[in-house]
Every structure is written in C-alpha cells, then in structure tokens.
Amino acid sequence: MTAKAKKGLTAAFVRTVSEPGRYGDALGLNLVVSPAGAKRWIQRITIRGKRVDLGLGPLAAVSLAEARELAAKNFREARTGGDPLRAKREAQAAMTFEEAARAVHESYLPTWRSAKHGQDFLSSLQMHAFDRIGALKVQDVTPADVLAVLSPIWTAKPETARRVRQRIGTVMEWAVAKGWRQDNPAASISKALPKVPRLKAHRVALPYAEVSTYLEALAASGAGPSTKQALEFLILTAARSIEAREARWSEIDMDAKVWTVPAQRMKMKRDHKVPLSPRAMAILREAAAHKRNSEPDPFLFPGLKAGRPLSDVALSKLTKALGFPVDVHGFRTSFRTWAQEKTTAAHEVAEAALAHTVGNSVSQAYARSDMFEKRRDLMDRWAGYLAGAEGKVIRLRQ
C-alpha cells in the first residue's frame, strides 16, 4: 500500500526515509524504496484509459522538485489525450521502417537460400513500401499504413502483395522482439482487404516456382527449429505429412543417405526408400544437434512433449501464418508438377518418388525395380532447384 503525507513529500523525508515501500505525492507521483534501500520515482497515471506505472528515474539522478515537474508535464499531456510514453518509445526505437528492413535483411543473410531471394526481400519493399512507410519509425507504423501499401496492388498483383505483406510482417515481428512495439500491424488487416480469387480449397498446392519463396519465409520465421526442419524436410523428400512428422532416427542410414519408411507407416503398406539430398542430410544434422540430451527422442522432429511427434496442425498453422493459404500435402503436387514441366524424368520415376504405384497388378509383378538411383538424381535436382535453379529444363542423367 502507498503511504501518502497530507501535505505531500518533503526533501528531508525523501532523503532520510529507509523503510521499504511506496510513498505518495501529488499527481500520482511515488517514491519507491526497495528492500535494499534503493530509491526511485514512479508515476501512476492513466494514459488513454489505461493505468500504467511510468518510471521517472532514480532519486540519485532526479530530485523531488524535478520529479514533480516531470509528473506535472506527464499529467497535463495525458489529460489532453497525449501519450507521455511516446517520447520514451521514440528514444528506444531510433530506426525507421527502411532502416529496420535493411537490418533484418542483413541479419538474415545466412538464411537466404540464394542471393536472389535475399535481394527480392529488399527490392519488393523498395518498390512498394519504402515510399509510403520507409521514413516512419517502426513503432509508429499502423495497420492503416500497411493497408495503404497493399491496397494498390492487392487485387492487381495478389502474389506480389502477399509477399510484401509477409515481408513487412517479418520486419514488424523483429521490432516486437526488440521491444520497440507490442504488435504486428501487418497481421491485423485481413478483414480490411478484399477477397481475391483463390485456388480450390481441396489440397491447395503452391506453384513450384514459389516454393523457394515459401522456404525463404520459413527460414526467416520465429518458429521452433523442429517445425521448420520438418517442413523443409517434407518438401525436399516429397513425403506425406504423417510420414515426415513420424520419421524416426532408426529409419535413417546416414552413411547411405537413405530414409527407409517402414510398410506400416506407408499408405501403400510397403517399405519406401527415400534418397536424401545434401540439403536433406544437412537438416538431419541440424535436427541431431537439437536433440534433447536426456532421454533422446525417437523422432527426427519431436513435438513439445518428449516422445511425441509434431502435430499436423503445427505444420499447417505455421504455413498459413506465414501468409501461404495452401495445404502442406500440396507440396507433393508442387514437386510432381515441377518434375513434369521442368525435367525429363520418366513418369514412373516421378511417381515412384511419391510412393505411388504405376500400372496394373500384372505389370507391377514384373516391374520389381524401385528406380532408386534415378530417384536420387531427381531428388538432388529438386533440392538444387529450390536452392536457386533458374527454371531451365533439367535433363536427368541416364
């Protein structure tokens, strides 16, 4: 409880008081004495309908008279609808949106899948955002500002607008992490934007040309390592969600670079050998580095509870949160379409990579090969494409 003298605090009292507590003065000003004897000024004030404690500094730096002057200034500003915290926030966040975007780009350099993807991050913001919000302090950017950036291109260039929104959101999340603001204004404008034509809701797939953009957003997100690793591994291997989420270390041959999914976990109820590209192997090494020290988890990508895999909801929720309204299962379609349009891979090879059966029972009885080496070549090329291939027709080695 705050003790308050009838005539307020005196300089002598402030100097000599030693008992821990809060000692009140006018206009919400309080002298706070800690158990260790430290003294500081706090003003309890209502700012825009919300009661807050505003720190005014330690007694050693701010006298009673100075504290009263600050308290009176804050009180007048708050009473007229102002925000005394604004100057403090501005002092903390000296960066403009453009400066913050460039800082984010610099900090994420190791995560860009290619120089082109990193450049796309900045160029899209330069073209569509910097003119409108580049000079604003990051803490001053509002949902209305983001809406003003997106509205001119939302229906005319929906894919570009979605990427710009996602990248503005990345900068804002970085500012939140810095403590410069409390919210992400790019995340609260969905209802203010008109609906744009979408693909059918059933198994919505991302065009293969945009999968690398998705991986860029995934790498830059603040999701947990297990979730991020599982999604990229799933894409690189063209596996079903449940196959990747429930993958176990016992199924991995690191020397042979092979993942063997047992029949009981496969839709077709037969073992499926998956060739692992160099990037897929790198993900496994990253996952191994994040394994729990005590009671090692059997799963490559464990969930929050030890001994439990990630949930399908975790993958789909993150995908949509990144601004991609697609199904996780649809990445298999992305791979299959890429193989059909951008490679000379035989139909049977691409289907085998998806663990699909081809032909009738008679032809299957004679075709015993799983075309593993051809599939390895195909999956290596898929990983290379995602890492920055320019979309040329890829002729697979025979």
N, C-alpha and C positions, 0 to 999 in steps of 0.2 A: 504494500500500500504506500502511496505517496504522501509524505508529510509536507504540510504547507503552512508557513507562518502567515499570520493575519496581515502583516504589512510586507510580505514577500521576503526574499533572501537579503542578507546583508553581506558586504565584503568580508567582514570579520567572521561571520558564520561559515561562509564558503571556504575561507582559509583554514579554519580550525576544525570543522566537523570531520569526524573519523569513523563514526558508526555507519556500517554499510546500509544502503537504502537509496530511495529517490526523494529528493527534497524539492517541492514545487515553488514556482514563482508565477508571475502573470503570463497570460497568452500561451499556456501550455509548456512553458519552459521548465525543465527539471535538471537539477544537479544529481547525477548518479554516482554514488560512491560504491566501489566494488569491495568485496571481502579483503582484497589485497591492499586497499587504500587508494587505488587509482580513482581519479575524478574526471568525469566528462559531462558534456552538455547534451541533452536530448530534448527535442521539442515534439510534444504530442499534438498533432494538428490534423485537421480534416481537409483533404485535398480532393476536390471534385467528388465529394460524397463518401470518400474512403478515409478512415482514420489510419494514420501512419505515424511512426516514430522517426523523426528526421534528426540525424546526427549533426551537431554543430561544432564538434571538436573537443579536445581535452582542455581541462582548466589551465594546464600549463601554457597553452597557446592562445586561449580565448578567455578574457576576463569576464566578470559578471556584467559589466557595462556593455562590452562587445556582444556578449550572448543575448542581452536584452535587445540590442539594436538589430541583430540578425533575426531574432524571434519576431520582432515587430514588423520587419520587412517581409518575412515569410507569411505572417498572418494577413497583412494587407493584400499580398499577391493572391493568396488562396481565397480570401473573401471575395475578390473580384473575378474569380473563375480561373485564375492562373495556376501554374504548377511550379512550386519552388524547387521541385526535384529536376526540372528541365535543365537548368544550368549545370547541375551536377552530372547528369547523364551526358550532356554535350562535352563536358570536360573529360569524361571517361572514354567516349567514343569520338575520337578525333577524325575517324575515317569517313570519307564519303562512300556512297554505294560503289562508284567506279574503283576507288582505291581498295575497298574491301574485295570486290570481284577479282581484281588483279592479285591481291594477296592470296585469295582462295586458289586461283589458278596456279600460282607459284607453289603453294603448299601441297597441291595435288599432283604436281608434275610426275612424281614417281608412280602414280596410279593410272595415268593416261595410257590407254592401250596402244596409242601411236601418237606421233607429233601432230597429225592431222586432227585427231579427236580433241587434243588439248587446245589447238588453235580454234576449232569450232566453238568451244566453250566461250572464248573471248569474242570471236567475230560475231556470233549471234547477239551477244549483249551489246556490242558496239553498234550494230546495225539497228537494233530495235529498242534498247533500254537506256543506254547512256545519255542520249539527248534529253530524255524525259526525267530520269531519276538519278543520273550519274553524279550530279553535284549535290544531291541531298545527303545528309548524314544518315547512316544506316538506321539509327534509332528513330528517324523521322519519316521513313518510308511507310506509307499507309496502304491498306487494301485498295483504296481509291487510286493511288499512284500506280500500283501494279495493274489494276484494271485499265487505266489509261494507256499503259504499254501494250497490253494484249488485245484490247478491243479492235484496233485497226486491222489486225492480222488473224483474229480468232477464227473467223469463217473463211477468209480468203486463203490463208495458209495455215490450216489447222495443225499440221505436224510441226511446222516451224514454231507456231505459237506454243504448242505443248512443250517443246524443248526449251524455249525461252522461259516459260513459267517454271519448269523444273530447275533451270539454272539460277533464276532469281531466288527460288526457294533454297537452293544449296547455299547461296551467299547469306541469306537471312538466317538459316539454321546455324551457320558459322558464327554470325553475330550473336545469336542466342547463346551459343556455347561460350562466347567471350564475355557474356554478362551484360551486353550492350542493349539488349531488348528482351522482352518476355515472350514474343510470339513471332510466327512466320506469316506475314501478310499475304504471301502467295498461296497459302493453304486455305484461306477463308473466303475465296471469291467464286467458288464453283457455281453457286446459285445465281450469281450476277452475270454469268456468261451464257450466251445462247447455246442450245444444243447443236452439235454438228453431226453430220452423217457418220454412223459407225458401222463396223462390220457386224455380221450376225453374232449374237451373243454366244452361240454354241461353239465351243472350242475356238475362241478368237485367237488368231495367231499373229505374231508380229512379222511384218515383211522381213525377209532375211537381210536386206540391206540396212535395216535399223537395229538388228540385234547387237551390233557393236556399240551403238549409242546407248542401248539398254545397259550393257556391261559397263560402260563409262559411268552411267548414273549409279549403278550398283556399287562400283568400286568407291565412288565418292560419298556414298551414303553413310549414315552413322549406325547402320545395322550391325548386329553381332557378327563376329568372324564366321561362326558355324553356319549361319543363314546365308551369308554372302558366298561362302565357299560351296555350299550345297547347290545354290542356284547356278553358279558358273560351271560347276562340275556336271550338273544335269544337262546344261546346254552343250557343253563340249562333247559329251558322250551320247547325246540324243536319247537319253534314258527317260523312262516314265518317272513321275514324281515319287511314287512309292518305292521304286527300285533304288533311286538315289538317296532318298531320305533314310531308308532302312539298310543301306550298304554297310557292311561290317569289315573290320580290318582283316578278319580271317579270309575274306574273299579276294584280297588284293595280293598279287605277286609283284612286288616292287622291282625285282630283278628282271622279270619277263615283261613288265609294264602291261599287265593284263588284270582286268577285273572280271572274275567269273561269278555271275549271278546264279545261284542255285535254282533248280527247277521249281521248287516250292514257292519261290518268290516271283516267278515269271508268269505272265498271262498265259503263255502257250505251254506252261508246265514242262519246260525242258531247259537244261543249262544254257546260259548265254554268255559267251566270252566277249568281253569288250576291250578292244585295243585302246590303250591310253596314250594320248598325245603328250608331247613335252609339257605343255601348259597344264594338262590334267595331272600329270605327275607332280608338277610344282605345287598345285593346290593340295595334293595329298601330303606333301612335305610340310606345307603350312599348317594343315589340319593336325598333323602329328605333333607339331611344335606347340599347339594349343591344347593338347590332350591334358586332362586332369591328372595331376601327379599321383593322387591316392585313388585306388580302385579304378584303374584305367577303363574307360568306356568302350564297349564293343563296337559302337557305331562310329563311322567316319565323321558324321556331322551330328553330334548329340544335341538333344533339346535342353531345356533349362534344368530338368530333373535328370540326375545321373541314371544311366541305364535306359533312358527313353529317347527315341529319335525325335527329330523335328516334326512338327505337325504340318500338314498340307496347307492349313490356314496361314501359318507363319510365312510360307513362301508366296502364296497368292496375295496376302495382305501387304507384304513389302513391295511386291511388283506394282500393285495399284497405288500404293503410297508414293512411289517414285514417278507416278504420272503415266503409267502404261496400262491402259484398261484391257489387258489381254490375259488369257489363261496360261498358266505355267505349262500345261500339257501342249499348248500350241507351239512351243519351241521345237517340238519334234516335227511339226509341219514346216516351220521355218527352215530347218535343216533339210527336210525332204525336197522342198521347193528349190532350195539352193543347189542341191545335188542334181536335180533335174535340169535346171536352167543354166547353171554355171559350170558344170563339169561334164565329162563324157563317161561318167560311171555307168556301168550297166544297171538296168532296172533291178536285177536280182541282188546286186551288191548293195545298193541303197536300201532295199527292203530288208536285207539281212542285217544291216546296221541298226534298223529299228526293231529287230527281232520279230519281223513279220514272216509268215510262211508264204511261199510262192508256188503256184501250180496245184494240181490235184494230188491225191494220195499216191497215185502210181508214179508220177514224176518225182515226187518227194522221196519215194522209196529208192530211186536210182540216184538222185542228186544228194549225196551224203556230205559234200564239202560245205563248210561254213564260210568259205571265201575269206578267211581271216586276214591274210596278208593284203588282199585288195581292200578290205575294210579298214585295215590300219592305215593304208595310204590315203583313203578317203577321209578318215577322221583327222589325220595330220593336216590335210588340206583345209578342212573345215576350221580347225584351230588357227591355221595361218590366215585364212580369210577374215576371221573375227579379229585377228590382231592387226589388220590393216591392209588386206589384199584389196586391190582396186576394182575388183569385179570382172576381171578378164575371164574368158572361158578357160578352165583349167583342164588340161589333158592329163589324165592319170597314167602313171607308169603301168605298163603291162607286166 
